[in-house]
Structures are given as C-alpha cells and as structure tokens.
Amino acid sequence: MSDSDAHSGKVVLNRAMSLDGFIAGPDDAMDWIMEYAKEYSFPEVVAATGAMLVGRGTYEAAQRMSAEDTAYDGGPVFVLTHRPPDEPEPGVTFLTCDLAEAVATARTAAGGKNLEILGADVASRCLRRRLVDEVLVYVLPVLLGDGVRFSTSGLGRIDLEPCGNSRSGPVTMLRFRVRK
C-alpha cells in the first residue's frame, strides 16, 4: 500500500449528542447513548471506519461500561494520553506523541478507511488544528440538562457544510464537511 493509499480515508469526528448538546451526561455517563446504539445503528459508518483515536477520558469512561456496550469492530483503537497505563491492554495502543503524529499514526493503521475521532478534548484539538474532514452527529431524542458539552470551551469558530443526513428510528445522523 502506498502512503497516499494509507491516507485516502477521511478523519471523521463522530459524536452521539443529546438534543441539548451533551455528548456525555453527569459523571461522564454514556449509558443513555447505548440505549439507542444497540437498536438503531448506521452500519455504513462502521464499515467505512478503519481505526479510532480517542482521548484518555473517553477511554476511561468506556472502561466503566460493560464490554457488550463498548464492543467495537472498526479496527485498531488508539488512545492519546500523557499517562499510559503500566499494563498494556490487548487491541489498544496508547500514544504519548503530538496530536498531528497521533492522527497520522492512526490514519495509517486505518488502511485507507476512515479514522474516527472520539472524545471532547481530542476532537476539539483536532478541529482547532484543522485535522478533521467531516463531523458526524447522531442526535438522540433525549435532554440531559448537564454533562460534557459537544466541544470544549475556546474552540473558536469552525465553519461546516451540511453534506447529508439520515435516520435510524428515532436517531438522526447529521453529516458535515469541515470547511478548510
């Protein structure tokens, strides 16, 4: 595979969000997302995904959930962190490098498919650095009232271009291109 083939997939920020703009509830709770993800899915997104890059906070929140709820079959998982664990976890690579290097590493591992970015901090940092090609938002029919917002403060303005939407039951997926 050539270097251009390894990077032919897109960098996609992937978010489930409550109607009031939260991607996790109080105490980083994400169980409300799983209530919908089990029954209402978008298999085309999973099929297009070759790897995931997540932040340490998102990784730890997922660790508190059951293995059934966090099962993922979209390729290797990379966790960007300043504190890698003492014991490695099978199937997870902990990266302590610069953000751009982490994205490049994970994109190469995606093998020409999309790299999915999860986590408020990592996603906001990728958006600020203009490393994201698309944003997928799954709007769930729930109001949380509090929790982790869609983006961290200080993100600044990011212009997006709507490029699609679809539904699976009560879940609406909105797709946007990031204007560079």
Secondary structure, 3 states (H helix, E strand, C coil): CCHHHHCCCCEEEEEEEECCCEEECHHHCCHHHHHHHCCCCCHHHHHHEEEEEEEHHHHHHHHCCCCCCCCCCCCCEEEECCCCCCCCCCCEEEECCCHHHHHHHHHHHCCCCEEEEECHHHHHHHHHCCCCCEEEEEEECCCCCCCEECCCCCCCCCCEEEEEEEEECCEEEEEEEECC
